[in-house]
């Protein structure tokens, strides 16, 4: 049968990717595990819902600014989707 080796490697890659997708690990979980293994302790600051929303808006605003700056430097005109909510801030 022709291509037997390449088919086997393709199946192996698909199997490995499937196994990676099954692992539902968040950034914080990974970071906590890393600190545990190194023998350190980590405590994350707890935010109220209002503080969390303010932080999210700041991050979105920063990303938006960077995106606009990158688009301008590349000479790309961003397309605005009328269905997307606009964040004012």
ROVEXKE-169404 format. One line per field, with one value per residue: residue number from 1; residue in three letters; x, y, z of N, C-alpha, C, O, CB in turn. Coordinates in Angstrom, 1 decimal. Each point is the difference from the previous one (the first is absolute). Glycine has a CB too. Layout:
// ROVEXKE-169404
num <- c(NUM | ...)
residu <- c(Ala | ...)
neast <- c(X | ...)
nnorth <- c(Y | ...)
nup <- c(Z | ...)
caeast <- c(X | ...)
canorth <- c(Y | ...)
caup <- c(Z | ...)
ceast <- c(X | ...)
cnorth <- c(Y | ...)
cup <- c(Z | ...)
oeast <- c(X | ...)
onorth <- c(Y | ...)
oup <- c(Z | ...)
cbeast <- c(X | ...)
cbnorth <- c(Y | ...)
cbup <- c(Z | ...)
END
This chain:
// ROVEXKE-169404
num <- c(1 | 2 | 3 | 4 | 5 | 6 | 7 | 8 | 9 | 10 | 11 | 12 | 13 | 14 | 15 | 16 | 17 | 18 | 19 | 20 | 21 | 22 | 23 | 24 | 25 | 26 | 27 | 28 | 29 | 30 | 31 | 32 | 33 | 34 | 35 | 36 | 37 | 38 | 39 | 40 | 41 | 42 | 43 | 44 | 45 | 46 | 47 | 48 | 49 | 50 | 51 | 52 | 53 | 54 | 55 | 56 | 57 | 58 | 59 | 60 | 61 | 62 | 63 | 64 | 65 | 66 | 67 | 68 | 69 | 70 | 71 | 72 | 73 | 74 | 75 | 76 | 77 | 78 | 79 | 80 | 81 | 82 | 83 | 84 | 85 | 86 | 87 | 88 | 89)
residu <- c(Unk | Unk | Unk | Unk | Unk | Unk | Unk | Unk | Unk | Unk | Unk | Unk | Unk | Unk | Unk | Unk | Unk | Unk | Unk | Unk | Unk | Unk | Unk | Unk | Unk | Unk | Unk | Unk | Unk | Unk | Unk | Unk | Unk | Unk | Unk | Unk | Unk | Unk | Unk | Unk | Unk | Unk | Unk | Unk | Unk | Unk | Unk | Unk | Unk | Unk | Unk | Unk | Unk | Unk | Unk | Unk | Unk | Unk | Unk | Unk | Unk | Unk | Unk | Unk | Unk | Unk | Unk | Unk | Unk | Unk | Unk | Unk | Unk | Unk | Unk | Unk | Unk | Unk | Unk | Unk | Unk | Unk | Unk | Unk | Unk | Unk | Unk | Unk | Unk)
neast <- c(0.8 | 1.6 | 0.9 | 1.2 | 1.5 | -2.5 | -2.1 | 1.9 | 0.2 | -3.1 | -0.5 | 2.1 | -1.5 | -2.8 | 1.2 | 1.3 | -2.7 | -1.7 | 2.0 | -0.3 | -3.2 | 0.2 | 1.5 | -3.0 | 3.3 | -1.7 | 2.7 | -0.7 | 0.8 | 2.9 | 0.6 | -0.7 | 2.0 | 2.4 | -0.3 | 0.0 | 2.8 | 1.3 | -1.1 | -2.3 | -2.3 | -1.4 | -1.7 | -1.4 | -0.2 | -2.9 | -0.5 | -2.5 | -1.3 | 1.6 | 2.8 | -1.1 | -1.0 | 2.8 | 1.5 | -1.9 | 0.5 | 3.2 | -0.1 | -1.8 | 2.0 | 2.6 | -1.3 | -0.8 | 2.9 | 1.2 | -2.1 | 0.8 | 3.1 | -0.4 | -1.7 | 2.1 | 2.3 | -1.8 | -0.9 | -2.5 | -2.3 | -0.3 | -2.2 | -1.5 | -1.2 | -2.4 | 0.6 | 2.4 | -1.8 | 1.5 | 1.7 | -1.3 | 3.2)
nnorth <- c(-1.2 | 2.2 | 1.1 | -2.5 | 2.6 | 2.0 | -1.8 | 0.1 | 3.1 | 0.4 | -1.7 | 1.6 | 2.8 | -1.0 | -1.0 | 2.8 | 1.6 | -1.9 | 0.6 | 3.2 | -0.2 | -1.6 | 2.6 | 1.6 | 1.3 | 2.8 | 1.1 | -1.1 | -3.0 | 0.8 | 1.6 | -2.4 | -1.9 | 2.1 | 0.1 | -3.2 | -0.2 | 2.3 | -1.4 | 2.5 | 0.2 | 0.8 | 2.0 | 0.4 | 3.0 | -1.6 | 2.1 | 0.7 | -1.4 | 2.7 | -1.3 | -1.6 | 2.5 | 1.5 | -2.4 | -0.1 | 3.0 | -0.3 | -2.3 | 1.6 | 2.5 | -1.7 | -1.4 | 2.7 | 1.1 | -2.5 | 0.2 | 2.9 | -0.7 | -2.3 | 1.7 | 2.3 | -2.0 | -1.3 | 3.0 | -1.4 | 2.3 | -1.7 | -1.3 | 2.1 | -3.2 | 2.6 | -2.5 | 1.7 | 1.0 | 2.6 | -1.0 | 3.2 | 0.0)
nup <- c(0.0 | -2.1 | 3.0 | 2.1 | 0.9 | -0.4 | 1.7 | 2.5 | 0.1 | -0.2 | 2.6 | 1.7 | -0.5 | 1.0 | 2.8 | 0.8 | -0.5 | 1.9 | 2.4 | -0.3 | 0.3 | 2.8 | 1.2 | 1.1 | 0.6 | 0.7 | -1.0 | 2.8 | -0.7 | -0.9 | 2.7 | 2.0 | -1.5 | 0.3 | 3.2 | 0.4 | -1.3 | 1.8 | 3.0 | -0.8 | 1.9 | -2.8 | 2.1 | -3.1 | 1.4 | 0.9 | -2.6 | 1.9 | -2.4 | 0.1 | -0.6 | -2.5 | -1.6 | 0.3 | -1.3 | -2.5 | -0.7 | 0.1 | -2.2 | -2.1 | 0.0 | -0.8 | -2.5 | -1.3 | 0.0 | -1.5 | -2.4 | -0.7 | -0.1 | -2.1 | -2.0 | -0.2 | -0.7 | -2.5 | -1.3 | 2.0 | -0.8 | 3.1 | -2.0 | 2.1 | 0.2 | -0.4 | 2.1 | 1.6 | 2.7 | -1.3 | 2.8 | 0.3 | 1.2)
caeast <- c(-0.8 | 0.8 | -0.3 | -0.2 | 0.7 | -0.5 | -1.3 | 0.2 | 0.5 | -1.2 | -0.9 | 0.7 | -0.1 | -1.4 | -0.3 | 0.6 | -0.7 | -1.2 | 0.4 | 0.3 | -1.2 | -0.7 | 0.5 | -0.6 | 0.8 | 0.0 | 1.3 | 0.2 | 0.3 | 1.3 | 0.9 | 0.0 | 0.8 | 1.4 | 0.5 | 0.0 | 1.2 | 1.3 | 0.1 | -0.5 | -1.4 | -0.6 | -1.3 | -0.5 | -0.8 | -1.4 | -0.6 | -1.5 | -0.5 | 0.1 | 1.5 | 0.3 | -0.5 | 0.9 | 1.3 | -0.3 | -0.1 | 1.3 | 0.7 | -0.6 | 0.3 | 1.4 | 0.1 | -0.6 | 1.0 | 1.1 | -0.5 | -0.1 | 1.3 | 0.6 | -0.7 | 0.5 | 1.4 | 0.0 | -0.7 | -1.3 | -1.2 | -0.8 | -1.4 | -0.9 | -1.2 | -1.1 | -0.6 | 0.9 | -0.2 | 1.1 | 0.3 | 0.4 | 0.8)
canorth <- c(1.2 | 1.2 | 1.0 | -0.6 | 0.7 | 1.3 | -0.1 | -0.3 | 1.3 | 0.9 | -0.5 | 0.3 | 1.4 | 0.2 | -0.5 | 0.9 | 1.3 | -0.3 | -0.1 | 1.3 | 0.7 | -0.5 | 0.7 | 1.3 | 0.7 | 1.5 | 0.6 | 0.0 | -1.3 | -0.3 | 0.8 | -0.6 | -1.3 | 0.3 | 0.5 | -1.1 | -0.9 | 0.7 | 0.1 | 1.3 | 0.2 | 1.1 | 0.5 | 0.9 | 1.0 | -0.1 | 1.3 | 0.1 | 0.0 | 1.4 | 0.1 | -1.0 | 0.6 | 1.2 | -0.6 | -0.5 | 1.2 | 0.6 | -0.9 | 0.1 | 1.3 | -0.1 | -0.8 | 0.8 | 1.0 | -0.6 | -0.5 | 1.2 | 0.5 | -1.0 | 0.2 | 1.2 | -0.2 | -0.9 | 0.6 | -0.8 | 0.7 | -1.0 | -0.1 | 0.1 | -0.8 | 0.7 | -0.8 | -0.1 | 1.1 | 0.9 | 0.4 | 1.4 | 0.1)
caup <- c(0.0 | -0.1 | 1.0 | 1.3 | 1.0 | 0.1 | 0.6 | 1.5 | 0.6 | 0.1 | 1.1 | 1.2 | 0.2 | 0.4 | 1.4 | 1.0 | 0.1 | 0.7 | 1.4 | 0.5 | 0.1 | 1.2 | 1.2 | 0.1 | 1.0 | -0.1 | 0.3 | 1.4 | 0.5 | -0.4 | 0.8 | 1.3 | 0.0 | -0.2 | 1.3 | 0.9 | -0.3 | 0.4 | 1.4 | 0.4 | 0.2 | -0.8 | 0.4 | -1.0 | 0.6 | -0.3 | -0.5 | 0.0 | -1.4 | -0.6 | -0.3 | -1.1 | -1.2 | -0.3 | -0.5 | -1.4 | -0.9 | -0.3 | -0.8 | -1.3 | -0.6 | -0.3 | -1.1 | -1.1 | -0.4 | -0.7 | -1.2 | -0.9 | -0.3 | -0.9 | -1.2 | -0.6 | -0.5 | -1.2 | -1.0 | -0.1 | 0.5 | 0.7 | -0.4 | 1.2 | -0.1 | 0.7 | 1.1 | 1.1 | 0.9 | 0.1 | 1.3 | 0.1 | 1.2)
ceast <- c(0.9 | -0.3 | -0.2 | 0.6 | -0.6 | -1.4 | 0.2 | 0.5 | -1.2 | -0.9 | 0.6 | -0.2 | -1.5 | -0.3 | 0.7 | -0.7 | -1.3 | 0.2 | 0.3 | -1.3 | -0.8 | 0.4 | -0.5 | 0.7 | 0.1 | 1.4 | 0.3 | 0.3 | 1.4 | 1.0 | 0.1 | 0.8 | 1.5 | 0.6 | 0.1 | 1.2 | 1.3 | 0.1 | -0.5 | -1.5 | -0.5 | -1.4 | -0.4 | -1.0 | -1.5 | -0.6 | -1.5 | -0.5 | 0.2 | 1.5 | 0.3 | -0.5 | 0.8 | 1.3 | -0.3 | -0.1 | 1.3 | 0.8 | -0.5 | 0.3 | 1.5 | 0.2 | -0.5 | 1.0 | 1.2 | -0.4 | -0.1 | 1.3 | 0.7 | -0.6 | 0.4 | 1.4 | 0.1 | -0.7 | -1.4 | -1.1 | -0.9 | -1.5 | -0.8 | -1.2 | -1.1 | -0.6 | 0.9 | -0.2 | 1.2 | 0.2 | 0.5 | 0.8 | 1.2)
cnorth <- c(1.2 | 1.0 | -0.5 | 0.8 | 1.4 | 0.0 | -0.3 | 1.3 | 1.0 | -0.4 | 0.2 | 1.5 | 0.3 | -0.5 | 0.9 | 1.3 | -0.2 | 0.0 | 1.4 | 0.8 | -0.4 | 0.7 | 1.4 | 0.7 | 1.5 | 0.5 | 0.0 | -1.4 | -0.5 | 0.7 | -0.5 | -1.3 | 0.3 | 0.4 | -1.2 | -0.9 | 0.7 | 0.2 | 1.3 | 0.1 | 1.2 | 0.3 | 1.0 | 1.0 | -0.3 | 1.3 | -0.1 | 0.0 | 1.3 | 0.1 | -0.9 | 0.6 | 1.2 | -0.5 | -0.5 | 1.1 | 0.6 | -0.9 | 0.1 | 1.3 | 0.0 | -0.8 | 0.7 | 1.0 | -0.6 | -0.5 | 1.1 | 0.5 | -1.0 | 0.2 | 1.2 | -0.1 | -0.9 | 0.6 | -0.7 | 0.8 | -1.1 | 0.1 | 0.0 | -0.9 | 0.7 | -0.8 | -0.1 | 1.2 | 0.9 | 0.4 | 1.4 | 0.2 | 0.8)
cup <- c(0.0 | 1.1 | 1.4 | 1.2 | 0.2 | 0.7 | 1.5 | 0.7 | 0.1 | 1.1 | 1.3 | 0.4 | 0.4 | 1.4 | 1.0 | 0.1 | 0.7 | 1.5 | 0.6 | 0.2 | 1.2 | 1.3 | 0.1 | 1.2 | -0.2 | 0.3 | 1.5 | 0.6 | -0.4 | 0.9 | 1.4 | 0.0 | -0.1 | 1.3 | 1.0 | -0.2 | 0.4 | 1.5 | 0.5 | 0.2 | -0.9 | 0.5 | -1.0 | 0.7 | -0.4 | -0.3 | 0.2 | -1.4 | -0.7 | -0.5 | -1.2 | -1.3 | -0.4 | -0.6 | -1.4 | -1.0 | -0.3 | -1.0 | -1.5 | -0.7 | -0.5 | -1.3 | -1.3 | -0.5 | -0.7 | -1.4 | -1.1 | -0.4 | -1.0 | -1.4 | -0.8 | -0.5 | -1.2 | -1.1 | -0.3 | 0.6 | 0.7 | -0.4 | 1.3 | -0.3 | 0.8 | 1.2 | 1.2 | 0.9 | 0.0 | 1.4 | 0.0 | 1.3 | -0.2)
oeast <- c(0.9 | -1.2 | -0.6 | -0.6 | 0.0 | -0.4 | -0.8 | -0.5 | -0.1 | -0.5 | -0.7 | -0.2 | -0.2 | -0.7 | -0.7 | -0.1 | -0.4 | -0.8 | -0.3 | -0.1 | -0.8 | -0.7 | 0.3 | -0.4 | 0.3 | 0.9 | 1.1 | 0.9 | 0.7 | 1.1 | 1.1 | 0.8 | 0.8 | 1.1 | 0.9 | 0.7 | 0.9 | 1.0 | 0.2 | -0.7 | 0.8 | -0.8 | 0.8 | -0.8 | -0.2 | 0.2 | -0.6 | 0.8 | 0.3 | 0.3 | 0.8 | 0.7 | 0.3 | 0.4 | 0.9 | 0.5 | 0.3 | 0.7 | 0.8 | 0.3 | 0.3 | 0.7 | 0.5 | 0.2 | 0.4 | 0.8 | 0.4 | 0.3 | 0.7 | 0.7 | 0.2 | 0.3 | 0.9 | 0.0 | -0.5 | 0.1 | -0.4 | -0.5 | 0.3 | -0.8 | 0.2 | -0.7 | -0.4 | -0.1 | 1.2 | -0.9 | 0.9 | -0.4 | 0.7)
onorth <- c(0.1 | 0.1 | 0.8 | 0.2 | 0.5 | 0.8 | 0.5 | 0.2 | 0.6 | 0.8 | 0.3 | 0.3 | 0.8 | 0.7 | 0.2 | 0.5 | 0.8 | 0.5 | 0.2 | 0.8 | 0.8 | 0.1 | 0.9 | 0.0 | 0.4 | -0.8 | -0.3 | -0.1 | -0.6 | -0.5 | -0.1 | -0.2 | -0.7 | -0.4 | 0.0 | -0.4 | -0.7 | 0.5 | 0.3 | -1.0 | 0.9 | -0.9 | 1.0 | -0.4 | -0.2 | 1.0 | -1.1 | 0.2 | 0.1 | 0.5 | 0.4 | -0.1 | 0.2 | 0.5 | 0.2 | -0.1 | 0.4 | 0.5 | 0.0 | 0.0 | 0.5 | 0.4 | -0.1 | 0.2 | 0.5 | 0.0 | -0.1 | 0.3 | 0.5 | -0.1 | 0.0 | 0.4 | 0.1 | -0.6 | 0.1 | 0.6 | -0.9 | 1.0 | -0.8 | 0.3 | 0.3 | 0.6 | -0.4 | 1.2 | -0.5 | 0.4 | 0.4 | -0.5 | 0.2)
oup <- c(0.8 | 0.3 | 0.8 | 1.0 | 1.2 | 0.7 | 0.8 | 1.1 | 1.1 | 0.7 | 1.0 | 1.2 | 1.0 | 0.7 | 1.1 | 1.1 | 0.8 | 0.8 | 1.2 | 0.9 | 0.6 | 0.9 | -0.8 | 1.1 | -1.1 | 0.6 | 0.4 | 0.9 | 0.8 | 0.4 | 0.5 | 1.0 | 0.6 | 0.4 | 0.8 | 0.9 | 0.3 | 0.5 | 1.2 | -0.3 | -0.2 | 0.3 | -0.2 | 0.9 | -1.2 | 0.7 | -0.2 | -1.0 | -1.2 | -1.1 | -0.9 | -1.0 | -1.2 | -1.0 | -0.9 | -1.1 | -1.2 | -0.9 | -0.9 | -1.2 | -1.0 | -0.9 | -1.1 | -1.2 | -1.1 | -0.9 | -1.1 | -1.2 | -0.9 | -1.0 | -1.2 | -1.1 | -0.8 | -1.1 | -1.1 | 1.1 | -0.7 | -0.2 | 0.9 | -0.9 | 1.2 | 0.8 | 1.1 | -0.4 | 0.0 | 0.7 | -0.7 | 1.0 | 1.0)
cbeast <- c(-2.8 | 1.3 | -0.3 | 0.4 | 2.1 | 1.7 | -0.2 | 1.1 | 2.4 | 0.7 | -0.1 | 1.9 | 2.1 | 0.0 | 0.6 | 2.3 | 1.4 | -0.1 | 1.2 | 2.3 | 0.7 | 0.5 | 1.8 | -1.8 | 1.1 | -3.3 | -1.4 | -2.4 | -3.1 | -1.9 | -1.6 | -3.0 | -2.8 | -1.5 | -1.9 | -3.2 | -2.2 | -1.0 | 1.6 | 2.6 | -0.6 | 2.2 | -0.5 | 1.1 | 2.2 | -0.4 | 2.5 | -0.8 | -2.0 | -2.2 | -0.3 | -0.9 | -2.6 | -1.4 | -0.1 | -1.7 | -2.6 | -0.7 | -0.3 | -2.2 | -2.0 | -0.1 | -0.8 | -2.5 | -1.1 | 0.1 | -1.7 | -2.4 | -0.5 | -0.3 | -2.1 | -1.8 | -0.1 | 0.1 | 2.6 | 1.1 | 0.5 | 2.1 | 0.2 | 1.7 | 1.1 | 0.2 | -0.7 | 1.8 | -2.8 | 0.5 | -0.3 | -1.7 | -1.6)
cbnorth <- c(-1.3 | -0.5 | 0.5 | -2.4 | -1.8 | -0.1 | -1.4 | -2.6 | -1.0 | -0.4 | -2.0 | -2.2 | -0.3 | -0.9 | -2.6 | -1.5 | -0.1 | -1.8 | -2.5 | -0.8 | -0.5 | -2.3 | -2.3 | -0.7 | -2.5 | 0.9 | 1.8 | 2.1 | 0.1 | 0.2 | 2.1 | 1.3 | -0.4 | 1.1 | 2.3 | 0.4 | -0.3 | 0.6 | -1.9 | 1.9 | -1.8 | 0.2 | -1.5 | -1.3 | 1.9 | -3.0 | 1.5 | 1.0 | -1.7 | 0.5 | 0.1 | -1.8 | -0.9 | 0.8 | -0.8 | -1.8 | 0.0 | 0.5 | -1.6 | -1.4 | 0.6 | -0.2 | -1.9 | -0.5 | 0.8 | -0.7 | -1.7 | 0.4 | 0.5 | -1.5 | -1.2 | 0.9 | 0.3 | -1.3 | 0.6 | -2.8 | 2.7 | -0.9 | -0.5 | 2.0 | -2.5 | 0.6 | -0.9 | -2.4 | -0.8 | 0.5 | -2.8 | 1.2 | -2.2)
cbup <- c(0.4 | -2.8 | -2.6 | -2.1 | -1.8 | -2.7 | -3.0 | -1.7 | -1.9 | -3.2 | -2.5 | -1.6 | -2.7 | -3.2 | -2.1 | -1.7 | -2.9 | -2.8 | -1.6 | -2.1 | -3.0 | -2.1 | 0.7 | -2.0 | 1.4 | 0.1 | -2.4 | -0.7 | -1.1 | -2.8 | -1.9 | -0.5 | -1.7 | -2.8 | -1.3 | -0.9 | -2.2 | -2.7 | -1.2 | -1.0 | 2.6 | -2.3 | 2.7 | -2.7 | 1.2 | 0.8 | -1.4 | 3.2 | 1.9 | 2.6 | 3.3 | 2.6 | 1.8 | 2.8 | 3.2 | 2.2 | 2.1 | 3.3 | 2.9 | 2.0 | 2.6 | 3.3 | 2.6 | 2.1 | 3.1 | 3.2 | 2.3 | 2.2 | 3.2 | 2.9 | 2.1 | 2.6 | 3.2 | 2.6 | 0.1 | -1.0 | -1.1 | 2.1 | -3.0 | 1.6 | -1.5 | -3.0 | -2.8 | -0.9 | 1.4 | -3.0 | 1.3 | -2.3 | -0.2)
END
